[in-house]
Amino acid sequence: MNTTTPPALDVENIKARQKATWEDGDYAGFARFMEPGAIEILNSWNISDNITLLDIGCGSGQTAIPAARKGARVTGIDIADNLIKHARQRALEENLDINFDVGDAEALPYADNSYDTVISMIGAMFAPRPDRVASELARVTKPGGQLFMANWTAGSMPGQMFKCVGSVTPPPAGLTPPILWGDEDTVLQRLGENFTNIKLTRRLYPQWHYPFNTSELVKLFRTHFGPVKRAFDSVEGSQHRELHDQLEQIYINNSEIRGDATTITNGEYLEVIATRR
């Protein structure tokens, strides 16, 4: 019988690596293509005005800023310094009073029961210890408050893309796959103790349009999107073309292509709506 103990995760190193990855490239520029869909999802959640709202993994503000426009008192947090800097500048330009913090979904710097509503759109799912994330989601949400998440599923285009780049830049051994936040049974297990009325629905990310073909889409991800950029930076020669072709095929298989001018990408996510006990 094999009694070998799996190696302990070097969590601080993992987080430093994740931080560097998301700060690489230009995610703020990349996110502008996803922001119309993010706003549509946010609107579908029918979040009340004049509530306290925490946006975890807020990126460059693509959901925090629209929520503040609607009247919510918003705090946003993200691991990437440059994205928080960008979000602060956007809020300043729109004269919106939003608190943006650099921080960690596993150790939120906020008091217990601080927020009426907590949201995370493709954000908290990437933290390396999901049990701690689930605990923090519960801790900062007021009793009776609402949690809303959108998490990529394993079979989605992003799920396939992360699997592809993971074959080039493998995650640390023993790391829980982020994509499990897109699995219904896993989410119920993680949230069931502290949340009730958990509603899980698979949906397609809306309005995900690019004004160019799939080859240019690879170029966009390679240039702007940290995880893909890091994968290309780690290979040489013919491996560049191989990785390009693999990613382009994933985009082709998951998109409606209209000539050379438009690529409409399909991305399945798991919508999570729950109430704090």
MORA-V138476 format. One record per backbone hydrogen bond with DSSP energy under -0.5 kcal/mol. CO is the residue of the C=O (numbers start at 1). NH is the residue of the N-H. If there is no record, write none. Layout:
CO|NH, CO|NH
//
This chain:
1|3, 9|11, 10|14, 11|15, 12|16, 13|17, 14|18, 15|19, 16|20, 17|21, 18|22, 19|23, 20|24, 21|24, 24|226, 26|30, 27|31, 28|32, 29|32, 30|33, 31|34, 31|35, 34|38, 35|39, 36|40, 37|41, 38|42, 39|43, 40|44, 41|45, 42|45, 42|47, 43|46, 51|73, 52|116, 52|117, 53|75, 54|56, 54|119, 55|58, 55|77, 56|124, 58|61, 58|62, 61|65, 63|67, 64|68, 65|69, 66|70, 67|72, 68|71, 72|74, 73|53, 74|99, 75|55, 76|101, 77|57, 77|58, 78|103, 79|81, 80|84, 81|85, 82|86, 83|87, 84|88, 85|89, 86|90, 87|91, 88|92, 89|93, 90|94, 91|96, 92|95, 96|98, 98|100, 99|76, 101|78, 101|103, 104|107, 108|110, 111|114, 115|142, 116|146, 117|54, 118|148, 119|56, 120|122, 120|150, 123|126, 124|127, 128|130, 128|176, 129|132, 129|133, 130|134, 131|135, 132|136, 133|137, 134|138, 135|139, 136|140, 137|141, 138|141, 139|113, 140|114, 140|115, 142|145, 145|276, 146|118, 147|274, 148|120, 149|272, 150|122, 151|270, 153|156, 156|160, 157|161, 158|162, 159|163, 160|164, 161|165, 162|166, 163|167, 164|167, 165|168, 165|169, 172|175, 177|180, 178|181, 179|182, 180|183, 182|184, 183|187, 184|188, 185|189, 186|190, 187|191, 188|192, 191|194, 191|195, 194|277, 196|275, 197|199, 198|200, 199|273, 201|271, 203|269, 207|209, 208|265, 210|212, 210|263, 213|217, 214|218, 215|219, 216|220, 217|221, 218|222, 219|223, 220|224, 220|225, 221|225, 224|26, 224|226, 225|228, 225|229, 226|230, 227|231, 228|232, 229|233, 230|234, 231|234, 232|235, 236|239, 237|240, 237|241, 238|242, 239|243, 240|244, 241|245, 242|246, 243|247, 244|248, 245|249, 246|250, 247|251, 248|252, 249|253, 250|254, 252|255, 254|266, 255|257, 256|258, 256|264, 257|259, 258|261, 258|262, 260|213, 262|258, 263|210, 263|265, 264|256, 266|157, 267|205, 268|153, 269|203, 269|271, 270|151, 271|201, 272|149, 273|199, 274|147, 275|196, 276|144
//
